Amino acid sequence: MIDSEMLRSKAKSILKKEGKLKESNENFLKNFILPGLEASKNILETIYFKPPKRFGLMGKIKTFVQEKIIFTTINVIEKPSMRQQKFNNLTFKAIEEITKEIENLKSDLEKLKSKTKN
C-alpha cells in the first residue's frame, strides 16, 4: 500500500522529469490536483445504465434479466461509491477554498508590502 506522501513525491518526480513542475504548491494544486478532483466528482454516473427495450418474448426476458443484474450491481456498489463521491466533492471544495485563501493572502501581502515601501 502506498501512502499519500510517497504518492505525492513520485508524482512530483515524474513531473520534474517531464519539465512540467517548475511551479509553487499553489499552482500545483490549481493545475493538477483540482482538475483531477473535478473529473472524479461524479463517479456514480457510470453505474446507472438503462438497457435497450427489446420486443418479443426472448427480448423481454433478456431485458428483465439484464435489469435484475444492473439493479443488483447498483445496490452492491452504490453506497461505497456515494461515500467516495461525497469525499471527492468535499476534498475538491476544501482545496478550492484553500487556493482562494492563498490568493487572498498573497494579494494582502502585496498590499502591505506596497504600503511599507511608501
Secondary structure, 3 states (H helix, E strand, C coil): CCCHHHHHHHHHHHHHHCCCCCCCHHHHHHHHHHHHHHHCCCHHHHCCCCCCCCCHHHHHHHHHHHHHHHHHHHHHHHHHHHHHHHHHHHHHHHHHHHHHHHHHHHHHHHHHHHHHHC
